[in-house]
Amino acid sequence: MPWKSNYTTSDEIGLRDGQILWPEARQMALGLTVNLNPAGTGKGVTGKDLAYPTWHFGMSHGLDAFLKLFNDLGVRATFAVPAIIAVAYPRQIETILAEGHEIAAQGLFGEDSLQLSPETEAAHMERATEILSRIIGAAPRGWFALSRPDDRAATGCATDHTAGLLRERGYRYIGNGLADDAPYWWVSDFDRHQALLALPYYYHFDDTFFLMFPREGTGLERPQALLRGWRAELRAQYRRGRYFNICVSPARSGWGHRFDNLATFLRETMALPGIWAATGAEIADYWHLHYPAETTLKLAPSIWRDYADSLS
């Protein structure tokens, strides 16, 4: 649950279950994020990252399998794409857009903004936005800073400064919300009541940490643990009528039994009555209209206090 300024990113109380109403009385919103960032470190995409056979497979057979599955089930996904990948793979980007999916930004090189100075972060964001706008024919509406295999905290890389820059550049949402399990307002400037919509993300439902030789855990991979987690969280969020996001990459979940798991989960999910499988931009538009920051946020002085002997 999000808390106030100087603690996490939003106001004290998130929306209760009964307060969240989805379009056409749908029971739950499903967000499907497809990660097209092959970067293995916070430095961003390198030639080595693009040379892996799994990456080549993911951008050909894996991506084709994803798009066919999504089309068969009527699922619209959000593809989180570093600008350099959009430049290198124009045919794939064109196909994704033609299928009705969203292209969202994921940095210039898929880099960790915490490794950049504030000035460089702003310059990279400006350049990434310009490149993606030109390639997709419109300004990207969402921004992602997804976790990478070397991300020790597995939280991605976004700060209040990042959120402020995105807001200034007209972005509608950031896809790295860790403070709630429903969309919420990330307050980047408490004094001026400036906020950016955040869509929930949680690494427990990201295939990065379960497939293709994860650093943590036992064995080479844990596809069944990932599937169990998806199913368990789906049951909980569906019962409560909230929001559930999973994050997958065609280089990881695009082949073999891993793809079978993804296909099984999505078929089970879409067979439930009242699932709204929408892009991040569609969810953001709905939230901006029905739960705007001006009326939803109830900002008040922080409950947090620092004391002389505090460890904070």
NORKABEL-V121954 format. One record per helix or strand of 2 or more residues. SS is the DSSP state (H for helix, E for strand). FROM is the first residue (numbers start at 1). TO is the last residue. If there is no record, write none. Layout:
SS,FROM,TO
SS,FROM,TO
This chain:
H,17,19
H,23,25
E,28,35
H,47,51
H,53,73
E,78,81
H,83,88
H,90,98
E,102,105
H,113,115
H,118,136
E,142,143
H,160,168
E,173,177
E,184,189
E,194,200
H,203,205
H,207,209
H,223,240
E,243,248
H,250,253
H,256,270
E,275,278
H,280,290
H,293,296
